[in-house]
């Protein structure tokens, strides 16, 4: 096999004929031309083989053994006798007015997935703006928003702070069945969310069967207004978090009043765990604390009873009844400890109980929130909302 044929095989571009190769210490320049002798006129559709003029176009390709590869391609301009127009032949492996091939674009996108544009530019030896434009262009090509909205049945809604301390919140929409981002909205305000969902049409609102969200009343109101036939489920993580905060508040008071009691050290993470998940050592420490403070034992087991209600029942009516019994069985001390939880529970009990219908949670959304945060971290904040949105949507595919 001759050297030029070897380079043709390495390039693996069927329409390219290699004419010469120039090697330097860190660069490979491959002079080539297209193997076709004619081209179809884009105006009239007729085949033309009359070349009017030609020029050289330099296109960056994937590196070869740590050397940058550049294709110096002879591009021809044809003249069409049928419609008397001039046109330039196109490349099937590179876009017009782009200085790199499609596979080089894909490599740029892969390098920039978990790195900033400036760091990626150093690796690729290109300008950061080139990486930015290429990545954003590919993101928009690869994200089919219409298809994402058409597929979602069970919708997760959550927010994320875009700029810390500015009360600037993004709204994150997820497909809980596929575990993917549906979209990221610039505002989480109730009126903005309603306007957005209504703009998608009644067919979209009717296809949503379940909505999972946190305690924020705005999300519940939006779900009631836009998805009247959907089941609203309060994410169990947020329910558990509010319940645990009551237990932890009591622990802090206990720790402050019993500063000399060594058994209360590291008690927080033991109390957060359910009883069946505790290790032998944790069980011993917990039992010692119970002996020192019987009220702590009542608080802990009251919390456990609530978990048992959600874990061991499958009918919403029974869960609602048992939750009311759970609240009603508290003495005055326990009512005071769990006051913030029970007050919230009174207005959201139905949505908490809906969890047992199919154990729907917003865990997927919380995980994708971490993905968005990781993009923001590597990009040193990424204050441009559209850049963050498209990049997160493409990476979550």
DRENSEMAR-450902 format. One line per field, with one value per residue (C-alpha): z, y, x; residue number from 1. Coordinates in nm, 2 decimals. Example, Ala and Ser with C-alpha at 12.3 -4.5 7.8 and 13.67 -1.06 7.14 Angstrom:
c3 = 0.78	0.71
c2 = -0.45	-0.11
c1 = 1.23	1.37
num = 1	2
END
This chain:
c3 = 0.00	-0.10	0.16	0.00	0.00	0.37	0.46	0.26	0.47	0.79	0.70	0.61	0.39	0.08	-0.13	-0.07	-0.28	-0.11	-0.34	-0.09	0.28	0.46	0.81	1.07	1.44	1.56	1.25	0.95	0.64	0.39	0.05	-0.12	-0.35	-0.39	-0.61	-0.80	-1.14	-1.15	-0.91	-0.90	-0.94	-0.63	-0.84	-1.12	-1.01	-1.33	-1.33	-1.42	-1.48	-1.60	-1.35	-1.33	-1.07	-0.76	-0.42	-0.11	0.20	0.53	0.76	1.10	1.16	1.45	1.58	1.45	1.70	1.90	1.58	1.46	1.13	0.87	0.54	0.26	0.02	-0.34	-0.36	-0.71	-0.83	-1.11	-1.38	-1.48	-1.85	-1.79	-1.55	-1.60	-1.23	-1.04	-0.73	-0.50	-0.42	-0.06	0.18	0.34	0.63	0.72	0.73	0.51	0.67	0.94	1.01	1.14	1.04	1.20	1.39	1.53	1.64	1.82	1.99	2.10	2.25	2.44	2.58	2.69	2.87	3.21	3.16	3.10	2.75	2.83	2.97	2.67	2.43	2.58	2.52	2.17	2.08	1.96	2.07	2.36	2.15	1.89	2.15	2.29	1.95	1.84	2.16	2.17	1.81	1.87	2.18	1.99	1.71	1.95	2.18	2.04	2.29	2.11	2.14	2.51	2.59	2.38	2.57	2.93	3.13	3.49	3.55	3.81	3.91	4.12	4.14	4.15	4.24	3.93	4.11	4.48	4.70	4.41	4.45	4.09	4.06	3.76	3.73	3.63	3.46	3.44	3.29	3.59	3.38	3.15	3.41	3.17	3.17	2.98	3.00	3.22	3.26	3.35	3.61	3.88	3.93	3.93	3.65	3.43	3.47	3.40	3.08	2.97	3.02	2.86	2.56	2.50	2.44	2.60	2.47	2.67	2.99	2.94	2.89	3.23	3.48	3.78	3.91	4.18	4.36	4.69	4.95	4.77	4.72	4.38	4.23	4.38	4.25	3.90	3.89	4.00	3.74	3.44	3.51	3.67	3.60	3.73	4.07	4.27	4.49	4.74	4.72	5.01	5.05	5.14	5.37	5.55	5.57	5.74	5.98	6.06	6.12	6.41	6.56	6.51	6.67	6.98	6.97	6.97	7.28	7.45	7.36	7.49	7.82	7.86	7.76	7.98	7.84	7.60	7.47	7.27	7.06	6.69	6.77	6.48	6.20	6.41	6.46	6.09	6.01	6.03	6.30	6.06	5.89	6.21	6.28	6.61	6.74	6.65	6.82	7.14	7.14	7.06	7.35	7.59	7.49	7.53	7.88	7.96	7.80	7.77	7.57	7.30	7.26	7.21	6.95	6.76	6.75	6.66	6.36	6.28	6.30	6.02	5.80	5.86	5.75	5.41	5.38	5.48	5.31	4.95	4.97	4.99	5.21	5.47	5.47	5.52	5.81	5.98	5.94	6.12	6.39	6.41	6.47	6.71	6.93	7.02	7.38	7.43	7.44	7.11	6.95	7.04	6.90	6.57	6.54	6.22	6.05	6.15	6.06	5.70	5.70	5.76	5.42	5.22	5.37	5.05	4.84	5.10	5.10	4.72	4.75	4.83	4.49	4.29	4.52	4.29	4.41	4.27	4.32	3.94	3.95	4.25	4.07	3.75	3.97	4.07	3.70	3.64	3.94	3.81	3.48	3.66	3.87	3.59	3.39	3.68	3.72	3.36	3.42	3.07	3.12	2.76	2.76	3.08	2.96	2.62	2.77	3.05	2.81	2.57	2.84	3.00	2.69
c2 = 0.00	0.34	0.62	0.83	0.53	0.47	0.83	0.79	0.48	0.66	0.96	0.72	0.98	0.81	1.13	1.25	1.18	1.25	1.43	1.51	1.50	1.74	1.64	1.87	1.82	1.89	1.92	1.71	1.89	1.67	1.82	1.66	1.70	1.56	1.25	1.35	1.51	1.68	1.84	1.89	2.25	2.35	2.59	2.38	2.03	1.96	1.79	2.02	1.93	2.27	2.42	2.80	2.83	2.67	2.76	2.60	2.54	2.45	2.22	2.09	1.72	1.48	1.46	1.18	1.06	1.39	1.59	1.83	1.73	1.99	1.90	2.14	2.07	2.19	2.33	2.39	2.65	2.51	2.68	2.55	2.60	2.52	2.81	3.01	3.02	2.96	2.74	2.59	2.22	2.13	1.88	1.60	1.59	1.96	2.24	2.55	2.83	2.60	2.55	2.19	1.86	1.70	1.45	1.73	1.90	1.59	1.57	1.93	1.86	1.55	1.74	2.03	1.82	1.85	2.13	2.51	2.65	2.80	2.47	2.28	2.54	2.47	2.10	2.15	2.44	2.66	2.98	2.95	3.13	2.86	2.59	2.79	2.84	2.48	2.33	2.55	2.48	2.10	2.13	2.29	2.03	1.74	1.86	1.80	1.99	1.91	1.53	1.57	1.74	1.49	1.19	1.31	1.16	1.19	1.54	1.64	2.01	2.17	2.49	2.59	2.91	3.06	3.34	3.30	3.58	3.73	3.54	3.43	3.09	2.85	2.60	2.25	2.02	1.64	1.33	1.09	0.78	0.83	1.02	1.31	1.68	1.81	2.17	2.45	2.76	3.10	3.17	2.97	3.23	3.09	3.31	3.24	2.86	2.87	3.07	2.83	2.51	2.67	2.77	2.40	2.33	2.14	1.81	1.84	1.93	1.63	1.38	1.45	1.18	1.26	1.57	1.54	1.86	2.00	2.19	2.53	2.63	2.78	2.44	2.29	2.57	2.54	2.17	2.21	2.47	2.32	1.95	1.90	1.52	1.46	1.32	1.56	1.39	1.57	1.44	1.21	1.35	1.69	1.53	1.34	1.64	1.85	1.57	1.52	1.89	1.87	1.58	1.76	2.07	1.87	1.71	2.05	2.16	1.83	1.87	2.22	2.12	1.81	1.93	1.68	1.37	1.20	0.98	1.27	1.32	1.23	1.16	1.36	1.11	0.82	0.99	1.06	0.69	0.46	0.19	-0.10	0.07	0.12	-0.07	-0.26	0.02	0.28	0.08	0.07	0.44	0.52	0.29	0.47	0.80	0.67	0.56	0.91	1.08	0.89	1.18	1.13	0.77	0.89	1.15	0.89	0.63	0.88	0.97	0.60	0.55	0.81	0.62	0.29	0.45	0.54	0.21	-0.04	0.08	0.10	0.26	0.64	0.64	0.42	0.64	0.95	0.79	0.67	1.00	1.17	0.91	0.97	1.34	1.28	1.04	1.30	1.44	1.81	1.77	1.58	1.83	2.11	1.93	1.83	2.16	2.29	1.95	1.90	2.25	2.19	1.84	1.98	2.16	1.90	1.57	1.45	1.51	1.34	1.03	1.02	0.88	0.53	0.51	0.43	0.54	0.84	1.06	1.35	1.18	1.20	1.58	1.61	1.41	1.62	1.93	1.81	1.78	2.14	2.25	2.06	2.24	2.57	2.48	2.38	2.69	2.92	3.02	3.04	3.35	3.32	3.13	3.01	2.87	2.68	2.56	2.42	2.26	2.09	1.96	1.82	1.65	1.49	1.30
c1 = 0.00	0.14	0.17	-0.11	-0.35	-0.26	-0.36	-0.69	-0.76	-0.68	-0.90	-1.19	-1.36	-1.49	-1.53	-1.17	-0.86	-0.52	-0.27	0.01	0.11	0.33	0.46	0.61	0.69	0.33	0.12	0.00	-0.12	-0.30	-0.36	-0.66	-0.95	-1.30	-1.31	-1.63	-1.59	-1.93	-2.19	-2.56	-2.68	-2.88	-3.09	-3.22	-3.11	-2.91	-2.56	-2.27	-1.91	-1.78	-1.54	-1.53	-1.26	-1.12	-0.97	-0.81	-1.01	-0.84	-1.04	-0.92	-0.97	-0.90	-0.54	-0.32	-0.06	-0.05	-0.02	-0.29	-0.44	-0.54	-0.71	-0.62	-0.91	-0.93	-1.29	-1.43	-1.69	-1.91	-2.10	-2.44	-2.52	-2.89	-2.97	-2.64	-2.57	-2.25	-2.23	-1.96	-1.95	-2.02	-1.85	-2.04	-1.80	-1.79	-2.04	-2.00	-1.80	-1.67	-1.30	-1.34	-1.50	-1.81	-1.60	-1.38	-1.70	-1.81	-1.47	-1.49	-1.84	-1.70	-1.40	-1.62	-1.89	-1.72	-1.48	-1.50	-1.46	-1.12	-0.98	-1.12	-0.97	-0.62	-0.66	-0.78	-0.55	-0.83	-0.99	-1.24	-1.50	-1.47	-1.54	-1.83	-2.00	-1.94	-2.07	-2.38	-2.45	-2.43	-2.64	-2.93	-2.90	-2.91	-3.20	-3.55	-3.76	-4.09	-4.02	-3.93	-4.25	-4.45	-4.31	-4.34	-4.63	-4.51	-4.36	-4.11	-4.09	-3.81	-3.62	-3.25	-3.08	-2.92	-2.73	-2.68	-2.82	-3.02	-3.34	-3.30	-3.45	-3.47	-3.75	-3.63	-3.88	-3.80	-3.94	-3.96	-4.01	-3.70	-3.48	-3.41	-3.44	-3.75	-3.66	-3.52	-3.73	-3.59	-3.86	-4.04	-4.31	-4.66	-4.79	-4.49	-4.53	-4.90	-4.83	-4.56	-4.77	-5.08	-4.86	-4.78	-5.15	-5.43	-5.31	-4.99	-5.17	-5.41	-5.12	-4.97	-5.08	-4.86	-4.68	-4.41	-4.29	-4.18	-4.39	-4.38	-4.74	-4.68	-4.60	-4.91	-5.13	-4.98	-5.04	-5.40	-5.46	-5.27	-5.31	-5.65	-5.65	-5.30	-5.21	-5.01	-4.74	-4.53	-4.18	-4.11	-3.76	-3.90	-4.16	-3.89	-3.67	-3.94	-4.02	-3.65	-3.60	-3.85	-3.66	-3.33	-3.46	-3.55	-3.20	-3.03	-3.23	-3.14	-2.77	-2.76	-2.92	-2.70	-2.36	-2.18	-2.36	-2.13	-2.41	-2.56	-2.25	-2.31	-2.67	-2.80	-2.71	-2.84	-3.17	-3.20	-3.18	-3.48	-3.46	-3.41	-3.11	-2.91	-2.59	-2.54	-2.31	-2.57	-2.85	-2.65	-2.58	-2.94	-3.06	-2.83	-2.98	-3.33	-3.25	-3.12	-3.42	-3.75	-3.91	-3.64	-3.76	-4.12	-4.01	-3.80	-4.07	-4.33	-4.12	-4.08	-4.46	-4.51	-4.26	-4.44	-4.77	-4.62	-4.42	-4.69	-5.01	-5.12	-5.46	-5.47	-5.79	-5.63	-5.31	-5.52	-5.70	-5.39	-5.21	-5.50	-5.48	-5.10	-5.16	-5.45	-5.25	-4.98	-4.97	-4.90	-4.52	-4.51	-4.76	-4.52	-4.22	-4.39	-4.58	-4.42	-4.46	-4.83	-4.92	-4.79	-4.94	-5.29	-5.29	-5.10	-5.20	-5.37	-5.06	-4.84	-5.07	-5.06	-4.71	-4.84	-5.02	-4.71	-4.42	-4.35	-4.06	-3.87	-3.53	-3.46	-3.50	-3.27	-3.01	-3.04	-3.01	-2.67	-2.58	-2.68	-2.47	-2.17	-2.20	-2.21	-1.91	-1.68	-1.80	-1.72	-2.09	-2.21	-2.43	-2.58	-2.91	-2.95	-2.59	-2.66	-3.00	-2.88	-2.57	-2.76	-3.03	-2.78	-2.56	-2.86	-2.96
num = 1	2	3	4	5	6	7	8	9	10	11	12	13	14	15	16	17	18	19	20	21	22	23	24	25	26	27	28	29	30	31	32	33	34	35	36	37	38	39	40	41	42	43	44	45	46	47	48	49	50	51	52	53	54	55	56	57	58	59	60	61	62	63	64	65	66	67	68	69	70	71	72	73	74	75	76	77	78	79	80	81	82	83	84	85	86	87	88	89	90	91	92	93	94	95	96	97	98	99	100	101	102	103	104	105	106	107	108	109	110	111	112	113	114	115	116	117	118	119	120	121	122	123	124	125	126	127	128	129	130	131	132	133	134	135	136	137	138	139	140	141	142	143	144	145	146	147	148	149	150	151	152	153	154	155	156	157	158	159	160	161	162	163	164	165	166	167	168	169	170	171	172	173	174	175	176	177	178	179	180	181	182	183	184	185	186	187	188	189	190	191	192	193	194	195	196	197	198	199	200	201	202	203	204	205	206	207	208	209	210	211	212	213	214	215	216	217	218	219	220	221	222	223	224	225	226	227	228	229	230	231	232	233	234	235	236	237	238	239	240	241	242	243	244	245	246	247	248	249	250	251	252	253	254	255	256	257	258	259	260	261	262	263	264	265	266	267	268	269	270	271	272	273	274	275	276	277	278	279	280	281	282	283	284	285	286	287	288	289	290	291	292	293	294	295	296	297	298	299	300	301	302	303	304	305	306	307	308	309	310	311	312	313	314	315	316	317	318	319	320	321	322	323	324	325	326	327	328	329	330	331	332	333	334	335	336	337	338	339	340	341	342	343	344	345	346	347	348	349	350	351	352	353	354	355	356	357	358	359	360	361	362	363	364	365	366	367	368	369	370	371	372	373	374	375	376	377	378	379	380	381	382	383	384	385	386	387	388	389	390	391	392	393	394	395	396	397
END
